[in-house]
């Protein structure tokens, strides 16, 4: 017996479009083949989740499913009602007799069979997919391969500056000529963060570099650069590297890299320990002065 679409997504039948979307995003990320290489069970579950969301995210097909007109695969349940069955149904339709106006039959058949009753093609449906991008892939732009529920693959170009929740539209990659809508989820980075067009970085420096100053190598989203740290630098000091954040895209100017220094003591030998104990200026320094509640 086919599994109920709502149960597949783990939502109630009356779930809102946003609840469906949230459930789908979580499950698609959990079971995506790219994140579960070689796991056939996860791949099959991903296909079911994608298929369930595809049907329920479309208001018309969801209505048909709830009414029992289509099954979990989207196929019609049984043949369309016969002419006599339709005429005798409680909605009041009846047989037409000789001499009666047949103009209303176009509406009847349009309701039953949609566009096919007038000879036109059935309208396509958009298909919804999820794709995870790495932090730097989303910042700089990249091409990612998307695995569809049927096993096919698509190469998707992710524009520079993409953020979580952005939806890319692929024309004609949906159902029956509809479009493919690909929602992007951006992974976190080990040490970069993002605020708008700017990239944040907490950069560790040694006591020596902080006291004496130094030229140090700083990682950026597009490679390392050299930055001057002035003598006497302290934890929390912020430095700005212009244009080293999110690159310019779509008429938006490039962002900056905001570097926040963090002094790390590191190893301390006997000589350093002796200096700290004996130097009166060091001993008298109180970094918490003024912190009186």
Backbone torsions as a table, in degrees:
resi	resn	phi	psi	omega
1	UNK	NA	133.9	-177.7
2	UNK	-65.7	145.6	-178.7
3	UNK	-80.4	138.1	-179.9
4	UNK	-61.4	136.5	-176.1
5	UNK	-62.6	-37.9	179.8
6	UNK	-66.9	-36.9	178.3
7	UNK	-67.7	-35.7	178.5
8	UNK	-59.5	-41.1	-179.5
9	UNK	-86.5	-9.8	178.6
10	UNK	71.7	35.6	179.8
11	UNK	-127.4	164.5	175.5
12	UNK	-77.4	160.6	-178.1
13	UNK	-61.5	-31.9	-179.1
14	UNK	-89.4	16.9	-176.9
15	UNK	-59.0	143.6	178.2
16	UNK	-75.9	167.6	178.3
17	UNK	-60.2	-37.4	179.6
18	UNK	-68.2	-38.1	177.4
19	UNK	-65.8	-39.4	176.6
20	UNK	-61.8	-45.6	-177.2
21	UNK	-63.6	-43.2	-179.8
22	UNK	-64.5	-43.8	179.2
23	UNK	-63.2	-42.9	-179.5
24	UNK	-62.6	-45.8	-177.8
25	UNK	-59.5	-43.0	-179.3
26	UNK	-65.3	-44.2	-178.3
27	UNK	-72.0	-38.5	179.6
28	UNK	-63.2	-40.3	178.4
29	UNK	-66.1	-39.8	-177.7
30	UNK	-66.5	-41.1	-171.9
31	UNK	-104.7	4.0	-174.6
32	UNK	-59.7	134.7	-178.3
33	UNK	-56.8	-33.5	-179.9
34	UNK	-65.8	-26.1	179.9
35	UNK	-96.7	-5.9	179.8
36	UNK	-133.8	59.7	-176.4
37	UNK	-58.1	129.3	178.5
38	UNK	81.3	-2.4	-178.5
39	UNK	-93.0	96.9	-176.6
40	UNK	-65.9	-35.9	-179.8
41	UNK	-63.6	-43.3	178.5
42	UNK	-64.9	-39.4	179.3
43	UNK	-62.6	-43.6	179.3
44	UNK	-66.1	-38.1	178.9
45	UNK	-66.7	-39.5	177.5
46	UNK	-59.6	-41.4	179.3
47	UNK	-62.8	-42.7	179.6
48	UNK	-65.0	-42.9	-179.5
49	UNK	-63.2	-45.3	-179.3
50	UNK	-64.2	-41.5	179.9
51	UNK	-66.7	-41.1	179.3
52	UNK	-63.3	-43.7	-179.3
53	UNK	-68.7	-36.1	179.0
54	UNK	-58.7	-41.9	-178.9
55	UNK	-76.6	-42.1	-174.5
56	UNK	-80.4	-21.7	180.0
57	UNK	-78.2	-16.6	176.0
58	UNK	-92.8	119.6	-173.5
59	UNK	-57.7	-38.4	-176.8
60	UNK	-70.6	-47.6	-178.8
61	UNK	-69.8	-31.2	175.8
62	UNK	-64.5	-41.1	177.9
63	UNK	-61.9	-41.8	178.8
64	UNK	-65.7	-40.7	-180.0
65	UNK	-65.6	-45.4	-179.7
66	UNK	-62.3	-31.1	-179.7
67	UNK	-84.6	-2.9	179.7
68	UNK	79.1	15.9	-178.2
69	UNK	-82.3	-27.8	177.5
70	UNK	-127.7	158.1	-179.7
71	UNK	-95.4	-170.0	-174.4
72	UNK	-66.6	-17.4	177.8
73	UNK	-93.3	-6.2	-178.0
74	UNK	93.5	1.3	-179.9
75	UNK	-82.4	147.5	177.4
76	UNK	-63.7	141.5	177.5
77	UNK	-87.4	105.1	178.6
78	UNK	75.8	172.8	180.0
79	UNK	-72.3	157.7	176.0
80	UNK	-58.6	152.7	-178.5
81	UNK	-60.1	139.7	179.4
82	UNK	-67.7	168.2	-177.0
83	UNK	-60.7	-44.7	-179.3
84	UNK	-67.3	-42.2	-179.6
85	UNK	-61.3	-39.1	179.7
86	UNK	-67.9	-41.7	-177.1
87	UNK	-66.4	-31.7	-176.8
88	UNK	-94.4	2.3	-178.1
89	UNK	-68.7	157.9	-174.3
90	UNK	-69.8	-6.5	-179.9
91	UNK	-76.7	-2.4	170.0
92	UNK	98.6	0.4	177.5
93	UNK	-65.9	155.5	-177.4
94	UNK	-145.8	168.1	174.5
95	UNK	-64.9	149.7	173.7
96	UNK	-98.9	138.0	179.7
97	UNK	-104.3	165.2	180.0
98	UNK	-53.9	134.9	177.2
99	UNK	88.8	-7.5	-179.7
100	UNK	-82.7	159.1	179.8
101	UNK	-75.1	121.8	-178.7
102	UNK	-95.3	7.2	-173.5
103	UNK	-62.3	-30.2	-178.0
104	UNK	-72.2	-13.9	-177.0
105	UNK	-68.7	-25.6	176.9
106	UNK	-62.2	-40.6	178.7
107	UNK	-67.4	-39.5	179.9
108	UNK	-59.6	-50.2	-177.4
109	UNK	-72.4	-29.0	175.3
110	UNK	-64.1	-41.1	179.1
111	UNK	-66.5	-37.4	-177.3
112	UNK	-73.2	-43.6	-168.8
113	UNK	-121.3	6.1	178.2
114	UNK	66.0	-145.2	-175.3
115	UNK	-65.0	-24.3	-177.8
116	UNK	-62.4	-25.7	-179.6
117	UNK	-65.5	-26.3	-180.0
118	UNK	-100.6	9.2	175.0
119	UNK	90.2	-4.4	-179.1
120	UNK	-88.7	164.6	179.0
121	UNK	-72.6	150.2	175.3
122	UNK	-67.9	139.1	-177.8
123	UNK	-65.6	143.3	178.3
124	UNK	-75.3	164.5	178.4
125	UNK	-119.4	144.6	174.0
126	UNK	-71.6	141.6	176.6
127	UNK	-109.6	138.2	-175.4
128	UNK	-106.4	130.7	179.8
129	UNK	-130.9	161.8	176.5
130	UNK	-122.6	141.4	-179.4
131	UNK	-142.2	129.5	177.9
132	UNK	-96.6	132.8	177.7
133	UNK	-115.3	145.7	173.7
134	UNK	-68.2	158.9	-178.0
135	UNK	-55.8	-50.2	-177.5
136	UNK	-71.7	-29.4	175.5
137	UNK	-63.7	-40.1	-179.8
138	UNK	-73.2	-36.0	-180.0
139	UNK	-68.6	-49.3	-172.7
140	UNK	-93.8	-15.9	-173.5
141	UNK	91.7	146.2	-177.6
142	UNK	-167.2	170.8	172.5
143	UNK	-113.2	124.1	-178.3
144	UNK	-118.2	148.7	177.6
145	UNK	-95.9	125.1	-179.8
146	UNK	-104.3	128.7	176.2
147	UNK	-94.3	120.4	-178.7
148	UNK	-81.8	162.5	-179.8
149	UNK	-57.3	-28.5	-179.5
150	UNK	-87.2	6.1	178.0
151	UNK	95.5	-14.1	177.7
152	UNK	-69.5	160.6	179.2
153	UNK	-124.3	149.9	176.1
154	UNK	-130.5	139.2	172.7
155	UNK	-90.1	117.0	-174.4
156	UNK	-108.7	125.4	178.3
157	UNK	-87.0	116.9	178.9
158	UNK	-94.8	117.3	-178.0
159	UNK	-68.7	152.3	174.2
160	UNK	-59.7	140.2	178.7
161	UNK	89.0	5.8	-179.6
162	UNK	-63.8	141.5	177.5
163	UNK	-124.4	162.8	177.4
164	UNK	-56.4	132.9	-179.6
165	UNK	99.7	-15.7	176.1
166	UNK	-63.8	141.7	-179.5
167	UNK	-117.9	123.5	177.2
168	UNK	-97.0	137.8	-179.2
169	UNK	-108.4	123.7	175.5
170	UNK	-108.3	110.9	-176.5
171	UNK	-62.2	130.6	174.1
172	UNK	76.8	6.9	-178.0
173	UNK	-101.7	18.3	177.1
174	UNK	-98.6	-144.4	-178.1
175	UNK	-101.4	126.7	176.9
176	UNK	61.0	35.2	178.5
177	UNK	95.4	-2.9	175.6
178	UNK	-70.8	-177.0	-177.0
179	UNK	-100.7	156.2	172.4
180	UNK	-94.2	124.2	179.0
181	UNK	-107.3	114.7	-173.6
182	UNK	-110.3	113.3	179.8
183	UNK	-91.9	130.4	-174.8
184	UNK	-96.1	134.7	170.8
185	UNK	-117.8	123.8	-176.3
186	UNK	-97.0	127.7	-179.8
187	UNK	-73.8	155.5	175.6
188	UNK	-75.7	158.9	179.0
189	UNK	-107.5	156.7	-177.5
190	UNK	-63.9	-34.7	-178.6
191	UNK	-141.4	-10.0	175.2
192	UNK	-90.9	146.1	169.7
193	UNK	-129.0	167.6	-177.5
194	UNK	-133.5	136.3	171.4
195	UNK	-133.1	101.9	-176.3
196	UNK	62.5	-124.0	179.7
197	UNK	-89.1	-8.4	-178.1
198	UNK	-93.2	148.8	176.1
199	UNK	-111.9	134.3	178.7
200	UNK	-102.7	145.6	179.2
201	UNK	-147.7	123.7	170.8
202	UNK	-90.7	115.5	-172.0
203	UNK	-108.7	116.4	177.6
204	UNK	-71.4	137.2	172.2
205	UNK	-132.1	155.7	-178.0
206	UNK	-82.1	166.7	175.8
207	UNK	-60.7	-41.4	179.3
208	UNK	-60.0	-48.6	-179.5
209	UNK	-62.1	-38.0	-178.8
210	UNK	-68.9	-41.3	-176.1
211	UNK	-76.1	-46.5	-173.2
212	UNK	-94.0	-17.1	-172.6
213	UNK	83.8	157.6	-177.4
214	UNK	-170.1	161.5	167.7
215	UNK	-98.3	120.3	-174.7
216	UNK	-125.5	154.2	178.1
217	UNK	-84.4	129.5	-177.5
218	UNK	-120.0	124.6	176.6
219	UNK	-71.8	141.0	173.8
220	UNK	-129.3	168.4	-180.0
221	UNK	-60.9	-13.9	-179.3
222	UNK	-127.5	31.7	176.6
223	UNK	115.3	164.2	-176.0
224	UNK	-79.4	147.6	173.9
225	UNK	-132.2	164.0	179.3
226	UNK	-98.0	134.7	-179.2
227	UNK	-129.4	141.3	177.7
228	UNK	-88.8	126.9	173.0
229	UNK	-105.7	122.7	-178.5
230	UNK	-72.8	151.4	176.6
231	UNK	-60.2	139.8	-179.8
232	UNK	85.4	13.3	178.5
233	UNK	-63.1	152.1	-176.8
234	UNK	-134.4	162.8	175.5
235	UNK	-58.4	135.6	178.8
236	UNK	97.9	-14.3	177.1
237	UNK	-64.3	132.4	-178.8
238	UNK	-106.4	137.8	177.7
239	UNK	-128.9	143.1	-174.5
240	UNK	-114.5	126.5	173.7
241	UNK	-106.3	106.8	-173.9
242	UNK	-63.6	134.4	173.4
243	UNK	74.7	6.3	-177.6
244	UNK	-100.2	14.8	176.6
245	UNK	-95.0	-134.8	177.7
246	UNK	-68.9	129.9	-178.3
247	UNK	-65.6	160.1	178.2
248	UNK	-61.7	139.8	179.6
249	UNK	-160.7	142.9	174.3
250	UNK	53.9	35.2	-179.7
251	UNK	84.0	-0.4	178.9
252	UNK	-94.8	132.0	-178.7
253	UNK	-67.6	155.6	178.4
254	UNK	-65.3	146.1	177.5
255	UNK	-90.1	-178.6	-177.9
256	UNK	-112.9	162.4	171.5
257	UNK	-99.1	118.4	179.5
258	UNK	-98.6	110.8	-176.2
259	UNK	-100.0	123.7	176.2
260	UNK	-108.1	119.4	-177.4
261	UNK	-75.6	143.7	176.0
262	UNK	-136.6	110.4	-176.8
263	UNK	-76.9	127.4	177.1
264	UNK	-112.8	128.9	-176.4
265	UNK	-65.7	-47.0	-178.6
266	UNK	72.2	-162.8	-178.1
267	UNK	-70.3	141.3	177.9
268	UNK	-124.2	119.7	179.8
269	UNK	-89.4	-178.9	-176.4
270	UNK	-62.7	-36.9	-178.2
271	UNK	-64.6	-43.7	179.3
272	UNK	-66.4	-40.7	179.4
273	UNK	-63.4	-40.5	178.8
274	UNK	-65.0	-41.6	179.1
275	UNK	-61.8	-43.1	-178.4
276	UNK	-66.2	-32.5	-179.7
277	UNK	-75.9	-36.9	-171.0
278	UNK	-92.2	-24.7	-177.4
279	UNK	-76.2	116.1	-173.5
280	UNK	-67.5	-36.4	-179.4
281	UNK	-63.8	-39.8	178.0
282	UNK	-67.8	-42.2	-177.9
283	UNK	-65.5	-33.9	-177.6
284	UNK	-81.5	-14.2	-177.0
285	UNK	-70.1	126.9	178.9
286	UNK	-119.9	102.6	-178.6
287	UNK	-69.8	-10.3	-178.5
288	UNK	-105.2	11.6	179.4
289	UNK	-59.2	135.7	178.6
290	UNK	90.9	-6.5	179.5
291	UNK	-86.6	67.7	179.0
292	UNK	-108.2	120.6	-177.3
293	UNK	-67.2	NA	NA
